[in-house]
């Protein structure tokens, strides 16, 4: 198993309890998790460097995540974003 695959497995374990599960895809050395709905869109990128990169759609603009985070932890701002009710205010 490559480093990127190992880190994706660590991150995947952190999101199993979420009601809203992402699409997962890979491209040229990275594995991505993507959540898309009519009012929310979030992407997590894992490249095997010990940190995740993530962004969330807020008011029509993608905003970078606020935390530097290892793949073994779900960032607080991303957790709140993914867990809020559909249509609820940010």
N, C-alpha and C positions, 0 to 999 in steps of 0.2 A: 504494500500500500504506500502510495506517495505521501509526502508531507501535506499537500493540498487536500488529498482524500481523507487523511487522518483528521485534519482540522475541520473539514466539512462534516465528518461523522461526529466530532465533538459538538459542533454547533447544532446539528440535527437533533442531538439528544436534548438540547436546551429548549427546543421548540415543540416537542412532541405533545405537551399538555395544552398548547394553544388551540382554541376552537377553529381558528382560521389558519389553514395550512398553506404553505407557498407552493408555487411551481418551482421546480429545480432544474437547472440546466448548466452545462459546462461549455467553456470556450477557451482554447489556447492557454492552458495553465491556470485557469480560475474556475471555481464552482460558484454559481449564483443561486440565491433563493429569492423569489420574486412573488410579492403579494399584489394583486390588482383587483380593484373593485370600482364601482362607479364614482366613488368619492375619495378613495385612498389608493396609493401606490407606493410600495416600499421595495427596496432592493438591498440585499446583503451580498457582498463579494468577498470570497475567500481565495487568497492567492498563495497560502502556505508560508507566510512571513510572520506568523504568530499574532496577527491582528486581523479583525474584520474591518471592511469598509462598508458603510451603509448610508443610505439616503432615503428621505421620505418626502412625498408630495404634500406641500402645505400651501393652501391658497394659490394653486396653479403653478407653483415653483418647487423644484426639487431642492431640499435643504439637507446639507450634510449632517450626519449624526453628531451629537455633542460629545460623545465619549470615545476615548481610545480604549478598545476592548479586545480581550483575547477571545478566541472562538469557543471557549468553555463557559462563557457567560453571555446572557442576553442583555444588551444595554437597557437601562431604565427608560430612556426616552422612546426607544423602539418598542419596548414592551407595552408602554402606555398607548402608543400609536396603534399597534396591532390589536390591542385588547378593547379599545373603546367601541361603543355601540356604533353601528352603521348610521351615518347621518348626524352624529353628535358633533358638537363644536369642538375644535381643537383646544 
